Amino acid sequence: MPPAAVVFNSQAVTSRLGVVRVLQVAFTCVAFSLVAHSGGKAHAYGDFCMFAWCACFACSLLLLLLELLGQRGCAQISWQNLTVTYAMLAALLLLSASVLHPVYRLREISCGSCEPRTFTIVATVFSCLAFLAYAAEVALTRARPGEVTGYMASVPGLLKVLEAFVACLIFVVLAERPDLYSRYAALQWCLAVYCVCFVLVAVVILLTVCQSTGRLCLPFDRFLALCGFVAVLGYVTAAVLWPVYCFSDKYGHSRRTPDCRFVGGCDWDMQLAVTVFTYVNLLAYVADMVYSSRLVIISRS
């Protein structure tokens, strides 16, 4: 099979979507450069923030170059599903970095107007601008009512990315403090729910991006309905069990303990974070089911 011809595509940088992607590369580059220069990644979540900026910069630059050189069809994947999935994921990553970096970095800076504080504020501003740029791409490429487009550009598809991202946040918290779920079988059940639902969402995303939904042994819409039902049912149980076994006086602590000197510094805060993420994902799965019931899926023959 002969190699694909390289055709320069000027629309990749001159169209509205192209300009947005150029801004994504520029803003993320400035953000991680400022933090790297000022040594501002020494706080608790500094490595995560730096990873978010660098990964988004590298991936956006790669996608932009593939668009510019007309090589978007060199891989057997759905380009539209891939790019909108990536844009949604990058927006969530940068939103997290834009919140975590100033909260934890400014707490370590004692001076009022010194250079590290200025670098932190400016880096946060560019991180927020990068988040807005990725959110703008999602808004430009998402499906409109009555429009035939890729599944990941629809509301259920975007919610799938949110569900997977929130599940990853839960895993990060529980990985740091495994004792949060090891005390009771009910909490281990909650962890199993998070894992199973994450795997189901990841399978849906991979099948869609790789254009392999036809390989399922049942129609894709029925597979989505089954996954949605299992996820909602599982998260309902987790939304009940996790708070009961973490915040009741019989099994846990109903109030914040005195050893919590700052936010995120103790088990109680981490348990609260998992609770919030659980309810966020429960709402996302319910909304996913509602929107999926109104979605018409066209299968490729």
ZAPAMAR-163972 format. One record per residue (C-alpha): x, y, z; residue number from 1; residue in one letter. Coordinates in steps of 0.001 Angstrom, whole numbers, plus 500000, padded with zeros to 6 digits. Layout:
N
{c1 X, c2 Y, c3 Z, tigu NUM, votor a}
...
end
This chain:
301
{c1 500000, c2 500000, c3 500000, tigu 1, votor m}
{c1 501628, c2 503301, c3 498922, tigu 2, votor p}
{c1 502208, c2 505930, c3 501615, tigu 3, votor p}
{c1 499634, c2 508694, c3 501907, tigu 4, votor a}
{c1 500500, c2 511860, c3 500020, tigu 5, votor a}
{c1 501346, c2 514918, c3 502112, tigu 6, votor v}
{c1 498961, c2 517752, c3 501268, tigu 7, votor v}
{c1 499302, c2 521080, c3 503070, tigu 8, votor f}
{c1 495945, c2 522019, c3 504586, tigu 9, votor n}
{c1 495884, c2 525732, c3 505376, tigu 10, votor s}
{c1 492374, c2 525423, c3 506831, tigu 11, votor q}
{c1 493943, c2 523624, c3 509785, tigu 12, votor a}
{c1 495183, c2 526971, c3 511126, tigu 13, votor v}
{c1 492955, c2 529547, c3 509427, tigu 14, votor t}
{c1 489489, c2 528184, c3 510213, tigu 15, votor s}
{c1 487751, c2 528956, c3 513504, tigu 16, votor r}
{c1 488575, c2 525507, c3 514815, tigu 17, votor l}
{c1 492158, c2 525842, c3 513600, tigu 18, votor g}
{c1 492650, c2 529164, c3 515388, tigu 19, votor v}
{c1 491285, c2 527634, c3 518585, tigu 20, votor v}
{c1 493773, c2 524754, c3 518336, tigu 21, votor r}
{c1 496672, c2 527144, c3 517762, tigu 22, votor v}
{c1 495622, c2 529017, c3 520906, tigu 23, votor l}
{c1 495511, c2 525727, c3 522814, tigu 24, votor q}
{c1 499127, c2 525021, c3 521911, tigu 25, votor v}
{c1 500227, c2 528557, c3 522781, tigu 26, votor a}
{c1 498414, c2 528814, c3 526122, tigu 27, votor f}
{c1 499510, c2 525405, c3 527427, tigu 28, votor t}
{c1 503099, c2 526105, c3 526357, tigu 29, votor c}
{c1 503146, c2 529398, c3 528270, tigu 30, votor v}
{c1 501551, c2 527802, c3 531347, tigu 31, votor a}
{c1 504052, c2 524976, c3 531805, tigu 32, votor f}
{c1 506993, c2 527196, c3 530807, tigu 33, votor s}
{c1 506175, c2 529719, c3 533541, tigu 34, votor l}
{c1 505770, c2 527012, c3 536165, tigu 35, votor v}
{c1 508974, c2 525245, c3 535096, tigu 36, votor a}
{c1 510893, c2 528549, c3 535226, tigu 37, votor h}
{c1 509652, c2 529498, c3 538695, tigu 38, votor s}
{c1 509889, c2 526008, c3 540204, tigu 39, votor g}
{c1 506200, c2 526129, c3 541011, tigu 40, votor g}
{c1 505453, c2 522406, c3 540759, tigu 41, votor k}
{c1 506781, c2 521522, c3 544206, tigu 42, votor a}
{c1 503341, c2 521468, c3 545854, tigu 43, votor h}
{c1 501223, c2 518364, c3 546495, tigu 44, votor a}
{c1 499608, c2 518288, c3 543036, tigu 45, votor y}
{c1 502424, c2 519990, c3 541124, tigu 46, votor g}
{c1 503345, c2 516915, c3 539090, tigu 47, votor d}
{c1 499717, c2 516412, c3 538056, tigu 48, votor f}
{c1 499378, c2 520037, c3 536920, tigu 49, votor c}
{c1 502629, c2 519894, c3 534972, tigu 50, votor m}
{c1 501542, c2 516625, c3 533350, tigu 51, votor f}
{c1 498215, c2 518190, c3 532344, tigu 52, votor a}
{c1 499850, c2 521189, c3 530669, tigu 53, votor w}
{c1 502641, c2 519222, c3 528956, tigu 54, votor c}
{c1 500394, c2 516383, c3 527771, tigu 55, votor a}
{c1 497790, c2 518771, c3 526371, tigu 56, votor c}
{c1 500502, c2 520804, c3 524640, tigu 57, votor f}
{c1 502119, c2 517737, c3 523050, tigu 58, votor a}
{c1 498848, c2 516115, c3 521945, tigu 59, votor c}
{c1 497414, c2 519359, c3 520568, tigu 60, votor s}
{c1 500600, c2 520058, c3 518645, tigu 61, votor l}
{c1 500541, c2 516533, c3 517181, tigu 62, votor l}
{c1 496881, c2 516797, c3 516135, tigu 63, votor l}
{c1 497502, c2 520228, c3 514647, tigu 64, votor l}
{c1 500454, c2 518960, c3 512602, tigu 65, votor l}
{c1 498457, c2 515974, c3 511332, tigu 66, votor l}
{c1 495665, c2 518329, c3 510258, tigu 67, votor e}
{c1 498132, c2 520740, c3 508677, tigu 68, votor l}
{c1 499883, c2 518004, c3 506684, tigu 69, votor l}
{c1 496635, c2 516320, c3 505661, tigu 70, votor g}
{c1 497485, c2 513091, c3 507495, tigu 71, votor q}
{c1 494331, c2 512797, c3 509589, tigu 72, votor r}
{c1 493275, c2 509673, c3 507688, tigu 73, votor g}
{c1 496556, c2 507798, c3 508133, tigu 74, votor c}
{c1 495118, c2 505724, c3 511001, tigu 75, votor a}
{c1 491993, c2 503573, c3 510930, tigu 76, votor q}
{c1 490127, c2 505635, c3 513512, tigu 77, votor i}
{c1 487271, c2 508106, c3 513572, tigu 78, votor s}
{c1 489052, c2 511470, c3 513496, tigu 79, votor w}
{c1 485998, c2 513433, c3 514615, tigu 80, votor q}
{c1 485340, c2 511132, c3 517566, tigu 81, votor n}
{c1 489019, c2 511191, c3 518512, tigu 82, votor l}
{c1 489401, c2 514979, c3 518467, tigu 83, votor t}
{c1 486206, c2 515795, c3 520353, tigu 84, votor v}
{c1 487024, c2 513132, c3 522960, tigu 85, votor t}
{c1 490493, c2 514571, c3 523400, tigu 86, votor y}
{c1 489190, c2 518153, c3 523593, tigu 87, votor a}
{c1 486713, c2 517219, c3 526321, tigu 88, votor m}
{c1 489353, c2 515318, c3 528291, tigu 89, votor l}
{c1 491876, c2 518146, c3 527946, tigu 90, votor a}
{c1 489299, c2 520692, c3 529103, tigu 91, votor a}
{c1 488648, c2 518643, c3 532253, tigu 92, votor l}
{c1 492368, c2 518185, c3 532915, tigu 93, votor l}
{c1 493094, c2 521888, c3 532555, tigu 94, votor l}
{c1 490105, c2 522870, c3 534662, tigu 95, votor l}
{c1 491507, c2 520698, c3 537454, tigu 96, votor s}
{c1 495009, c2 522129, c3 537028, tigu 97, votor a}
{c1 493662, c2 525699, c3 536990, tigu 98, votor s}
{c1 492052, c2 525091, c3 540392, tigu 99, votor v}
{c1 494687, c2 522935, c3 542092, tigu 100, votor l}
{c1 497784, c2 524921, c3 541093, tigu 101, votor h}
{c1 496878, c2 528305, c3 542649, tigu 102, votor p}
{c1 495189, c2 526751, c3 545699, tigu 103, votor v}
{c1 498210, c2 524682, c3 546720, tigu 104, votor y}
{c1 501006, c2 526840, c3 545302, tigu 105, votor r}
{c1 499903, c2 530172, c3 546795, tigu 106, votor l}
{c1 499584, c2 528536, c3 550199, tigu 107, votor r}
{c1 503335, c2 527833, c3 550142, tigu 108, votor e}
{c1 504305, c2 531404, c3 549207, tigu 109, votor i}
{c1 504704, c2 533690, c3 552219, tigu 110, votor s}
{c1 505558, c2 536946, c3 550448, tigu 111, votor c}
{c1 502775, c2 539220, c3 549238, tigu 112, votor g}
{c1 504041, c2 540431, c3 545850, tigu 113, votor s}
{c1 507228, c2 538477, c3 545157, tigu 114, votor c}
{c1 508178, c2 536898, c3 541837, tigu 115, votor e}
{c1 506950, c2 533328, c3 542597, tigu 116, votor p}
{c1 503495, c2 534677, c3 543421, tigu 117, votor r}
{c1 503401, c2 536664, c3 540173, tigu 118, votor t}
{c1 504491, c2 533641, c3 538138, tigu 119, votor f}
{c1 501824, c2 531508, c3 539816, tigu 120, votor t}
{c1 499055, c2 533991, c3 539035, tigu 121, votor i}
{c1 500128, c2 534451, c3 535406, tigu 122, votor v}
{c1 500492, c2 530683, c3 534879, tigu 123, votor a}
{c1 497015, c2 530177, c3 536317, tigu 124, votor t}
{c1 495593, c2 532805, c3 533953, tigu 125, votor v}
{c1 497081, c2 531036, c3 530927, tigu 126, votor f}
{c1 495887, c2 527678, c3 532242, tigu 127, votor s}
{c1 492359, c2 529100, c3 532450, tigu 128, votor c}
{c1 492688, c2 530486, c3 528922, tigu 129, votor l}
{c1 493784, c2 527047, c3 527706, tigu 130, votor a}
{c1 490753, c2 525496, c3 529398, tigu 131, votor f}
{c1 488492, c2 528009, c3 527631, tigu 132, votor l}
{c1 490166, c2 527185, c3 524311, tigu 133, votor a}
{c1 489453, c2 523466, c3 524722, tigu 134, votor y}
{c1 485913, c2 524198, c3 525889, tigu 135, votor a}
{c1 485480, c2 526309, c3 522755, tigu 136, votor a}
{c1 486558, c2 523359, c3 520588, tigu 137, votor e}
{c1 484003, c2 521144, c3 522313, tigu 138, votor v}
{c1 481327, c2 523780, c3 521692, tigu 139, votor a}
{c1 482316, c2 524096, c3 518019, tigu 140, votor l}
{c1 482384, c2 520360, c3 517305, tigu 141, votor t}
{c1 479570, c2 519002, c3 519462, tigu 142, votor r}
{c1 476490, c2 517599, c3 517761, tigu 143, votor a}
{c1 473530, c2 519875, c3 517081, tigu 144, votor r}
{c1 469893, c2 518672, c3 517222, tigu 145, votor p}
{c1 469053, c2 516774, c3 514033, tigu 146, votor g}
{c1 472678, c2 516648, c3 512877, tigu 147, votor e}
{c1 474322, c2 513372, c3 511826, tigu 148, votor v}
{c1 477716, c2 513238, c3 513519, tigu 149, votor t}
{c1 480044, c2 511030, c3 515543, tigu 150, votor g}
{c1 478740, c2 509531, c3 518775, tigu 151, votor y}
{c1 481408, c2 511178, c3 520948, tigu 152, votor m}
{c1 480281, c2 514616, c3 519731, tigu 153, votor a}
{c1 476807, c2 514015, c3 521166, tigu 154, votor s}
{c1 475822, c2 514842, c3 524741, tigu 155, votor v}
{c1 475994, c2 511161, c3 525844, tigu 156, votor p}
{c1 479436, c2 510869, c3 524260, tigu 157, votor g}
{c1 480749, c2 513944, c3 526076, tigu 158, votor l}
{c1 479223, c2 512678, c3 529308, tigu 159, votor l}
{c1 481137, c2 509422, c3 528816, tigu 160, votor k}
{c1 484398, c2 511389, c3 528956, tigu 161, votor v}
{c1 483242, c2 513191, c3 532102, tigu 162, votor l}
{c1 482286, c2 509891, c3 533740, tigu 163, votor e}
{c1 485679, c2 508347, c3 532967, tigu 164, votor a}
{c1 487539, c2 511435, c3 534196, tigu 165, votor f}
{c1 485643, c2 511624, c3 537491, tigu 166, votor v}
{c1 486245, c2 507907, c3 538041, tigu 167, votor a}
{c1 489969, c2 508519, c3 537563, tigu 168, votor c}
{c1 489831, c2 511256, c3 540208, tigu 169, votor l}
{c1 488235, c2 508771, c3 542593, tigu 170, votor i}
{c1 490989, c2 506244, c3 541834, tigu 171, votor f}
{c1 493682, c2 508862, c3 542517, tigu 172, votor v}
{c1 492210, c2 509661, c3 545930, tigu 173, votor v}
{c1 491790, c2 506002, c3 546885, tigu 174, votor l}
{c1 495269, c2 505091, c3 545633, tigu 175, votor a}
{c1 496792, c2 507692, c3 547951, tigu 176, votor e}
{c1 494798, c2 506424, c3 550947, tigu 177, votor r}
{c1 493858, c2 502745, c3 550503, tigu 178, votor p}
{c1 492721, c2 502564, c3 554132, tigu 179, votor d}
{c1 489661, c2 504598, c3 553141, tigu 180, votor l}
{c1 488012, c2 501543, c3 551578, tigu 181, votor y}
{c1 489785, c2 498589, c3 553194, tigu 182, votor s}
{c1 487929, c2 498750, c3 556529, tigu 183, votor r}
{c1 484489, c2 497544, c3 555423, tigu 184, votor y}
{c1 483180, c2 495235, c3 552712, tigu 185, votor a}
{c1 480577, c2 497857, c3 551764, tigu 186, votor a}
{c1 483321, c2 500338, c3 550859, tigu 187, votor l}
{c1 485090, c2 497660, c3 548829, tigu 188, votor q}
{c1 481816, c2 497147, c3 546978, tigu 189, votor w}
{c1 481831, c2 500869, c3 546162, tigu 190, votor c}
{c1 485347, c2 500528, c3 544752, tigu 191, votor l}
{c1 484179, c2 497596, c3 542618, tigu 192, votor a}
{c1 481332, c2 499753, c3 541280, tigu 193, votor v}
{c1 483753, c2 502532, c3 540347, tigu 194, votor y}
{c1 486051, c2 500060, c3 538559, tigu 195, votor c}
{c1 483348, c2 498195, c3 536625, tigu 196, votor v}
{c1 481633, c2 501387, c3 535466, tigu 197, votor c}
{c1 484960, c2 502897, c3 534406, tigu 198, votor f}
{c1 485811, c2 499809, c3 532348, tigu 199, votor v}
{c1 482407, c2 499907, c3 530624, tigu 200, votor l}
{c1 482810, c2 503592, c3 529754, tigu 201, votor v}
{c1 486360, c2 503042, c3 528509, tigu 202, votor a}
{c1 485173, c2 500188, c3 526272, tigu 203, votor v}
{c1 482440, c2 502385, c3 524771, tigu 204, votor v}
{c1 484916, c2 505196, c3 524061, tigu 205, votor i}
{c1 487510, c2 502867, c3 522515, tigu 206, votor l}
{c1 484957, c2 501071, c3 520339, tigu 207, votor l}
{c1 483620, c2 504391, c3 519080, tigu 208, votor t}
{c1 486982, c2 506000, c3 518357, tigu 209, votor v}
{c1 488287, c2 502826, c3 516688, tigu 210, votor c}
{c1 485077, c2 502441, c3 514635, tigu 211, votor q}
{c1 484544, c2 498948, c3 516037, tigu 212, votor s}
{c1 480996, c2 499184, c3 517390, tigu 213, votor t}
{c1 479853, c2 496688, c3 514743, tigu 214, votor g}
{c1 481953, c2 493955, c3 516357, tigu 215, votor r}
{c1 479648, c2 493758, c3 519366, tigu 216, votor l}
{c1 477373, c2 490739, c3 519658, tigu 217, votor c}
{c1 474361, c2 493031, c3 520191, tigu 218, votor l}
{c1 473293, c2 496375, c3 518684, tigu 219, votor p}
{c1 475307, c2 499341, c3 519914, tigu 220, votor f}
{c1 472272, c2 501204, c3 521257, tigu 221, votor d}
{c1 471277, c2 498194, c3 523369, tigu 222, votor r}
{c1 474835, c2 497867, c3 524628, tigu 223, votor f}
{c1 474753, c2 501531, c3 525671, tigu 224, votor l}
{c1 471412, c2 501061, c3 527416, tigu 225, votor a}
{c1 472738, c2 498019, c3 529288, tigu 226, votor l}
{c1 475902, c2 499843, c3 530369, tigu 227, votor c}
{c1 473881, c2 502865, c3 531473, tigu 228, votor g}
{c1 471480, c2 500781, c3 533539, tigu 229, votor f}
{c1 474313, c2 498883, c3 535258, tigu 230, votor v}
{c1 476181, c2 502129, c3 535985, tigu 231, votor a}
{c1 473179, c2 503974, c3 537427, tigu 232, votor v}
{c1 472217, c2 501004, c3 539580, tigu 233, votor l}
{c1 475779, c2 500598, c3 540836, tigu 234, votor g}
{c1 476301, c2 504286, c3 541569, tigu 235, votor y}
{c1 472993, c2 504494, c3 543453, tigu 236, votor v}
{c1 474265, c2 501830, c3 545846, tigu 237, votor t}
{c1 477646, c2 503578, c3 546145, tigu 238, votor a}
{c1 475972, c2 506954, c3 546758, tigu 239, votor a}
{c1 474161, c2 505402, c3 549727, tigu 240, votor v}
{c1 476843, c2 503119, c3 551161, tigu 241, votor l}
{c1 479897, c2 505387, c3 550921, tigu 242, votor w}
{c1 478521, c2 508295, c3 553026, tigu 243, votor p}
{c1 476941, c2 505919, c3 555568, tigu 244, votor v}
{c1 480181, c2 504038, c3 556214, tigu 245, votor y}
{c1 482361, c2 507169, c3 556158, tigu 246, votor c}
{c1 480360, c2 509831, c3 557987, tigu 247, votor f}
{c1 478087, c2 508028, c3 560444, tigu 248, votor s}
{c1 479198, c2 507977, c3 564087, tigu 249, votor d}
{c1 478941, c2 504191, c3 564137, tigu 250, votor k}
{c1 481385, c2 503517, c3 561295, tigu 251, votor y}
{c1 483301, c2 506759, c3 560740, tigu 252, votor g}
{c1 483337, c2 510421, c3 561757, tigu 253, votor h}
{c1 480357, c2 512702, c3 561265, tigu 254, votor s}
{c1 482498, c2 515830, c3 561687, tigu 255, votor r}
{c1 485866, c2 516984, c3 560474, tigu 256, votor r}
{c1 488580, c2 515796, c3 562838, tigu 257, votor t}
{c1 490962, c2 518254, c3 564596, tigu 258, votor p}
{c1 494003, c2 516897, c3 562725, tigu 259, votor d}
{c1 492700, c2 518424, c3 559467, tigu 260, votor c}
{c1 494831, c2 521546, c3 559479, tigu 261, votor r}
{c1 494294, c2 522340, c3 555790, tigu 262, votor f}
{c1 492067, c2 521193, c3 552937, tigu 263, votor v}
{c1 492977, c2 517727, c3 551701, tigu 264, votor g}
{c1 495208, c2 516987, c3 554652, tigu 265, votor g}
{c1 493308, c2 514136, c3 556292, tigu 266, votor c}
{c1 491121, c2 511108, c3 555621, tigu 267, votor d}
{c1 487879, c2 512973, c3 556317, tigu 268, votor w}
{c1 488557, c2 515428, c3 553479, tigu 269, votor d}
{c1 489413, c2 512612, c3 551101, tigu 270, votor m}
{c1 486249, c2 510727, c3 552031, tigu 271, votor q}
{c1 484246, c2 513873, c3 551352, tigu 272, votor l}
{c1 485967, c2 514267, c3 547971, tigu 273, votor a}
{c1 485057, c2 510697, c3 546977, tigu 274, votor v}
{c1 481471, c2 511339, c3 548095, tigu 275, votor t}
{c1 481214, c2 514460, c3 545940, tigu 276, votor v}
{c1 482738, c2 512678, c3 542936, tigu 277, votor f}
{c1 480325, c2 509773, c3 543441, tigu 278, votor t}
{c1 477296, c2 512050, c3 543287, tigu 279, votor y}
{c1 478720, c2 513952, c3 540310, tigu 280, votor v}
{c1 479104, c2 510703, c3 538397, tigu 281, votor n}
{c1 475664, c2 509496, c3 539463, tigu 282, votor l}
{c1 474115, c2 512660, c3 538015, tigu 283, votor l}
{c1 476239, c2 512255, c3 534873, tigu 284, votor a}
{c1 475078, c2 508658, c3 534359, tigu 285, votor y}
{c1 471431, c2 509612, c3 534894, tigu 286, votor v}
{c1 471741, c2 512452, c3 532372, tigu 287, votor a}
{c1 473530, c2 510043, c3 530028, tigu 288, votor d}
{c1 470596, c2 507619, c3 530175, tigu 289, votor m}
{c1 468061, c2 510393, c3 529567, tigu 290, votor v}
{c1 469894, c2 511795, c3 526541, tigu 291, votor y}
{c1 470711, c2 508334, c3 525167, tigu 292, votor s}
{c1 467008, c2 507460, c3 525106, tigu 293, votor s}
{c1 466475, c2 510323, c3 522646, tigu 294, votor r}
{c1 469537, c2 509598, c3 520513, tigu 295, votor l}
{c1 469184, c2 507939, c3 517117, tigu 296, votor v}
{c1 472223, c2 505783, c3 516321, tigu 297, votor i}
{c1 472926, c2 505040, c3 512667, tigu 298, votor i}
{c1 474965, c2 501864, c3 512211, tigu 299, votor s}
{c1 477400, c2 501419, c3 509343, tigu 300, votor r}
{c1 476675, c2 498492, c3 507096, tigu 301, votor s}
end
